[in-house]
Amino acid sequence: MRNDGILRILFIGDIVGRQGRKAVQQLLPGIKQEFAIDFTIANCENAAGGFGLTKKLADELTEAGIDVMTSGNHIWDRREIIPYLDAMANVLRPLNYPPGVPGRGRAIYEIGSGIKICVVNLMGRVFMRAIDCPFRAIDNLLEQLGNICVIVDMHAEATSEKIAMGWYLDGRVAAVLGSHTHVQTSDERILPGGTAYITDAGMTGPFDSVIGIEKKAIIQRFLTGVPSRFDAATEDVRFCGVVVGIDPVTGRALEIQRLQRSVQTEES
């Protein structure tokens, strides 16, 4: 932490494909230095070619400087990750999957001199697959945690569901940061109870695309309704996310700042 005593958390929006991973490798060290980042979280469920995550890529992203990886509905797309989920303390799947599902939905990490934070991954249910209620899941967890700084990745399709979660948790967690839709919103703010909020942190990956995927295949799908192969795009690569400043004593947010940086990468 800087001399001002503020704990600074970087949350990176959904990393898509090889170009998204390259953006992290190229820009993350400088961003961490620029903002004096103490802890880095990234949604990585699209890191493997736009769909899923593998252990090899999780290790690669850890080496690049990401402390914990959150996910969502695409965590199961690369089935080779599933046997590793129980053992990987820095890879989360949504908390509100039913009991018995591999992996964990939250984990506690120690930062520096005894400061602890809990990172929680939730998934919405509107326009998504039917799983357990994220509101009740986080209620049950907060009853167990006690006084600790909590950061929530709210992975959801519906803007209304994300905003509702922000208000529901205002004053109870340090931050509710939206992911999944890959389009960065401009509604970042500190809610009245001291919770940092943004509807979507955006996408780290190719913007010359349809939310990270090659345009032609997506447009053809809309025109015909016929399934086709989706590949991650490669052009106009950007790094998106937010920096949240937190009072480590109270566990409440003091500031939130949106980031979007362009990066030059070679085509894969």
C-alpha positions in Angstrom: 0.0 0.0 0.0 1.0 3.6 -0.6 1.6 5.9 2.4 -2.1 6.9 2.2 -3.0 3.5 3.7 -5.6 2.7 0.9 -5.8 -0.9 -0.3 -5.9 -0.9 -4.1 -7.6 -3.8 -5.9 -7.4 -4.2 -9.7 -10.2 -6.1 -11.4 -9.6 -7.0 -15.0 -12.6 -7.4 -17.2 -13.2 -10.8 -19.1 -9.9 -11.9 -20.7 -10.7 -13.2 -24.2 -8.4 -15.5 -26.1 -4.7 -15.3 -26.9 -4.8 -11.6 -27.6 -6.4 -10.9 -24.3 -3.7 -12.9 -22.5 -1.1 -11.0 -24.4 -2.6 -7.7 -23.4 -2.4 -8.7 -19.7 1.3 -9.8 -20.1 2.2 -6.5 -21.8 0.2 -4.0 -19.8 -0.3 -5.5 -16.3 3.1 -4.8 -14.9 3.0 -1.1 -15.8 -0.6 -0.7 -14.5 0.2 -2.3 -11.2 3.1 0.0 -10.8 1.2 3.1 -11.9 -1.7 2.5 -9.5 0.3 0.8 -6.7 -1.9 -2.2 -6.9 -1.9 -4.5 -3.9 -4.1 -7.4 -5.4 -5.2 -8.3 -8.9 -8.4 -10.2 -9.8 -9.4 -11.1 -13.4 -12.3 -12.9 -14.9 -10.7 -15.6 -17.0 -13.5 -17.9 -18.2 -12.9 -16.9 -21.9 -9.1 -17.1 -21.8 -8.9 -20.3 -23.9 -9.8 -19.2 -27.4 -12.8 -17.3 -26.1 -14.4 -20.2 -24.3 -13.2 -21.7 -21.0 -9.9 -22.0 -19.1 -7.2 -24.6 -18.9 -4.7 -25.3 -16.1 -1.8 -24.3 -18.4 -3.4 -21.0 -19.1 -4.3 -20.4 -15.5 -0.6 -21.0 -14.6 0.4 -18.6 -17.4 -2.0 -15.8 -16.1 -0.7 -16.4 -12.6 2.8 -15.9 -13.8 1.7 -12.7 -15.6 0.7 -11.2 -12.2 -3.0 -12.2 -11.6 -3.6 -13.2 -8.0 -7.0 -14.8 -8.4 -9.1 -15.8 -11.4 -12.9 -15.6 -11.3 -15.2 -17.2 -14.0 -18.8 -17.9 -14.8 -20.9 -20.1 -17.1 -17.9 -20.8 -19.4 -15.7 -22.3 -16.8 -16.9 -25.8 -17.8 -16.2 -25.3 -21.6 -12.7 -26.8 -21.3 -13.4 -29.9 -19.4 -9.7 -30.6 -18.7 -9.8 -27.9 -16.0 -12.4 -29.7 -13.9 -10.1 -32.2 -12.2 -7.9 -29.3 -11.0 -10.6 -27.0 -9.7 -10.7 -28.4 -6.1 -6.9 -28.0 -5.7 -6.5 -24.6 -7.4 -7.0 -22.0 -4.7 -6.6 -19.1 -7.1 -9.4 -20.2 -9.6 -13.0 -19.7 -8.6 -16.3 -20.9 -10.1 -19.6 -19.3 -9.2 -20.5 -19.7 -5.5 -24.2 -20.4 -6.2 -23.8 -23.7 -8.0 -25.4 -26.6 -6.1 -23.4 -28.5 -3.5 -21.1 -31.1 -4.8 -19.9 -29.2 -7.9 -16.1 -29.2 -8.3 -14.2 -26.1 -7.2 -15.0 -23.2 -4.9 -17.0 -20.0 -5.2 -15.0 -18.0 -2.7 -11.5 -17.9 -1.1 -9.7 -15.7 1.4 -6.3 -14.3 0.6 -3.8 -12.5 2.8 -2.2 -9.3 1.4 1.0 -8.0 2.9 1.0 -7.3 6.6 -2.0 -9.5 7.7 -4.7 -7.8 5.7 -7.2 -10.4 4.4 -9.8 -10.1 1.7 -12.4 -12.6 0.5 -13.0 -12.8 -3.3 -16.5 -14.2 -4.2 -17.7 -15.3 -7.6 -21.5 -15.1 -8.1 -23.5 -15.8 -11.3 -26.9 -14.4 -12.2 -29.9 -16.4 -13.3 -31.7 -14.0 -15.7 -31.2 -15.3 -19.3 -28.6 -17.8 -17.8 -28.8 -21.4 -16.8 -30.8 -22.4 -13.8 -28.7 -22.6 -10.6 -29.1 -21.6 -7.0 -30.1 -18.1 -6.0 -27.0 -15.7 -5.9 -28.7 -13.4 -3.3 -29.3 -16.2 -0.8 -25.9 -17.7 -1.5 -24.0 -14.5 -0.6 -26.3 -14.0 2.4 -25.2 -17.4 3.7 -21.6 -16.7 3.1 -21.5 -13.3 4.7 -23.1 -14.8 7.9 -20.0 -17.1 8.1 -17.3 -14.6 7.2 -17.6 -11.9 9.9 -15.6 -8.7 9.6 -13.5 -9.1 6.4 -13.1 -7.1 3.2 -15.2 -8.8 0.5 -14.9 -8.3 -3.3 -17.7 -9.8 -5.5 -17.5 -10.6 -9.2 -21.2 -10.6 -10.2 -21.2 -12.5 -13.5 -24.6 -11.9 -15.1 -26.4 -11.1 -18.3 -29.1 -8.7 -17.1 -28.1 -5.2 -16.1 -31.0 -5.1 -13.7 -29.8 -8.2 -11.8 -26.3 -6.7 -11.4 -27.6 -3.4 -10.2 -30.0 -5.1 -7.8 -27.1 -7.1 -6.3 -25.1 -3.9 -5.9 -27.9 -2.3 -3.9 -28.5 -5.5 -2.0 -24.9 -5.7 -0.8 -24.3 -2.0 -0.3 -22.6 -1.5 3.0 -22.0 -5.2 3.4 -19.1 -5.7 0.9 -16.3 -3.6 -0.4 -17.2 -4.0 -4.1 -19.7 -5.5 -6.5 -18.0 -5.6 -10.0 -20.0 -6.9 -13.0 -18.6 -9.2 -15.7 -19.9 -11.4 -18.5 -21.3 -9.0 -21.1 -17.9 -7.8 -22.3 -19.0 -4.2 -22.7 -17.6 -1.7 -20.2 -20.2 0.5 -18.6 -19.7 4.1 -17.4 -21.7 3.8 -14.2 -18.9 3.2 -11.8 -19.7 4.8 -8.4 -19.4 4.4 -4.6 -22.9 3.5 -3.3 -24.1 5.3 -0.1 -23.1 2.4 2.2 -19.5 2.4 0.9 -19.6 -0.3 -1.7 -17.9 0.3 -5.1 -20.0 -0.7 -8.0 -19.9 -1.0 -11.8 -22.3 -2.9 -14.0 -19.6 -4.3 -16.2 -15.8 -3.9 -16.1 -15.5 -4.7 -19.8 -13.4 -7.0 -21.9 -9.7 -7.5 -22.2 -9.3 -8.6 -25.7 -10.1 -7.8 -29.4 -12.6 -5.0 -29.9 -12.8 -5.4 -33.7 -15.2 -8.2 -33.0 -18.6 -9.1 -31.5 -17.7 -9.2 -27.8 -14.4 -10.8 -28.6 -15.5 -13.3 -31.4 -14.9 -12.9 -35.1 -17.7 -10.8 -36.6 -18.5 -12.8 -39.7 -19.5 -16.0 -37.8 -21.6 -14.1 -35.3 -23.4 -12.1 -37.9 -24.1 -15.3 -39.9 -25.5 -16.9 -36.8 -27.9 -14.0 -36.4 -28.9 -14.1 -40.0 -29.5 -17.8 -40.3 -29.8 -19.3 -36.8 -27.5 -22.0 -37.9 -24.7 -22.9 -35.5 -21.1 -22.3 -36.7 -17.6 -22.3 -35.3 -16.8 -19.3 -33.2 -13.2 -18.1 -33.0 -11.7 -15.3 -31.0 -10.9 -12.2 -33.0 -7.4 -10.6 -33.1 -7.7 -6.9 -33.9 -7.9 -3.7 -31.8 -6.9 -5.2 -28.6 -7.7 -3.4 -25.4 -7.2 -3.9 -21.6 -10.3 -3.0 -19.5 -10.9 -3.1 -15.8 -11.4 -1.0 -12.7 -9.2 0.0 -9.8 -11.0 0.1 -6.4 -9.5 1.9 -3.4 -10.6 0.4 0.0 -10.1 1.4 3.6 -8.5 -1.7 5.1 -9.8 -0.9 8.5 -13.5 -0.5 7.7 -13.5 -2.7 4.6 -15.4 0.0 2.7 -14.6 1.5 -0.7 -13.2 5.0 -1.0 -12.7 5.2 -4.8 -13.3 3.4 -8.1 -11.7 4.2 -11.4 -12.4 2.7 -14.8 -9.5 1.7 -17.1 -9.4 1.1 -20.8 -6.0 0.9 -22.5 -5.1 0.0 -26.1 -2.4 -2.4 -26.8 -0.5 -3.5 -30.0 -0.2 -7.2 -30.4 0.6 -9.5 -33.4 -2.2 -11.6 -34.9 -2.3 -15.1 -33.6 
